[in-house]
Amino acid sequence: MVVAHGGDDGNLKDYGFPEEYIYDWTYEKLLTLDAGEGNKIPTLEEVFKLFGGKVFVNVEMKGPRTDSLKPRYSCELAANLVYELVEKYNYHGRFLVSSF
């Protein structure tokens, strides 16, 4: 699970790929993107490790809004992955999951 800000429906236009979507890329391919100043897109696990529970984290989860794109993204899988990381790093009470 990566920490990134995509365009509409997870579009990668801000990274130079206006016809592609973040949930269609592998993690290895996402590592080729520049998140700014040569930095790679971090994973949520890297964020939890970095802050070690010392910082409150707002995990904003977004899936596609367009009906034709929704089958390409699993909200349930994404939520389960966040839950597994919260458990693994004992982040209970130090995070918020939001969505819109």
C-alpha positions as CSV (number, residue, x, y, z in Angstrom):
1,M,0.0,0.0,0.0
2,V,1.6,3.3,-1.1
3,V,1.1,6.8,0.1
4,A,0.4,8.9,-2.9
5,H,-1.9,11.6,-4.2
6,G,-3.4,10.7,-7.5
7,G,-5.7,12.6,-9.8
8,D,-9.3,11.8,-10.4
9,D,-10.0,8.1,-9.9
10,G,-6.4,7.4,-9.0
11,N,-5.1,8.9,-12.3
12,L,-1.4,9.3,-12.5
13,K,-1.5,12.6,-14.5
14,D,0.4,14.5,-11.9
15,Y,3.3,12.0,-12.5
16,G,3.2,12.3,-16.3
17,F,0.9,9.4,-17.0
18,P,-2.6,10.9,-17.7
19,E,-4.1,7.7,-19.1
20,E,-2.9,5.4,-16.3
21,Y,-4.1,4.6,-12.8
22,I,-2.2,3.9,-9.6
23,Y,-4.1,0.7,-8.8
24,D,-3.1,-0.8,-12.2
25,W,0.6,-0.5,-11.5
26,T,2.8,-2.8,-9.5
27,Y,4.7,-1.6,-6.5
28,E,7.9,-2.0,-8.4
29,K,6.6,0.2,-11.2
30,L,5.4,2.8,-8.7
31,L,8.9,3.0,-7.4
32,T,10.0,4.5,-10.7
33,L,7.8,7.6,-10.1
34,D,9.3,10.7,-8.7
35,A,7.3,11.9,-5.7
36,G,9.3,15.2,-5.7
37,E,13.0,16.0,-5.6
38,G,13.9,12.5,-6.6
39,N,12.1,10.8,-3.7
40,K,10.1,7.6,-4.3
41,I,6.5,7.1,-3.2
42,P,6.6,5.7,0.3
43,T,4.5,2.8,1.6
44,L,2.2,3.2,4.5
45,E,4.4,0.7,6.3
46,E,7.4,3.0,5.8
47,V,5.4,5.9,7.3
48,F,4.4,3.8,10.3
49,K,8.0,2.7,10.8
50,L,9.3,6.3,10.4
51,F,7.1,7.8,13.0
52,G,7.0,4.9,15.3
53,G,3.6,5.8,16.8
54,K,4.8,9.3,17.8
55,V,2.7,11.1,15.2
56,F,-1.0,10.9,14.6
57,V,-1.6,9.7,11.0
58,N,-4.6,10.4,8.9
59,V,-4.9,7.6,6.4
60,E,-7.2,8.9,3.6
61,M,-8.3,6.1,1.4
62,K,-9.6,6.8,-2.1
63,G,-11.0,4.5,-4.7
64,P,-12.3,5.3,-8.1
65,R,-15.6,7.1,-8.4
66,T,-16.3,6.2,-12.0
67,D,-18.4,3.1,-12.2
68,S,-16.4,1.5,-15.0
69,L,-13.2,1.8,-12.9
70,K,-14.6,0.5,-9.6
71,P,-14.1,-3.2,-10.4
72,R,-10.3,-2.6,-10.8
73,Y,-10.0,-1.5,-7.1
74,S,-10.9,-3.4,-4.0
75,C,-11.9,-1.2,-1.1
76,E,-12.2,-4.3,1.1
77,L,-8.6,-5.3,0.3
78,A,-7.3,-1.8,0.9
79,A,-9.1,-1.5,4.3
80,N,-7.7,-4.9,5.4
81,L,-4.2,-4.0,4.4
82,V,-4.4,-0.8,6.6
83,Y,-5.8,-2.8,9.4
84,E,-2.9,-5.3,9.2
85,L,-0.4,-2.5,9.4
86,V,-2.2,-0.9,12.4
87,E,-2.0,-4.3,14.1
88,K,1.6,-5.0,13.2
89,Y,2.9,-1.6,14.4
90,N,0.4,-1.2,17.3
91,Y,-0.8,2.1,15.9
92,H,-4.2,1.8,17.7
93,G,-5.5,5.2,18.8
94,R,-2.8,7.0,16.7
95,F,-4.5,7.0,13.4
96,L,-7.7,8.0,11.6
97,V,-9.1,6.5,8.4
98,S,-10.9,9.0,6.3
99,S,-12.5,8.8,2.9
100,F,-14.8,10.9,0.8
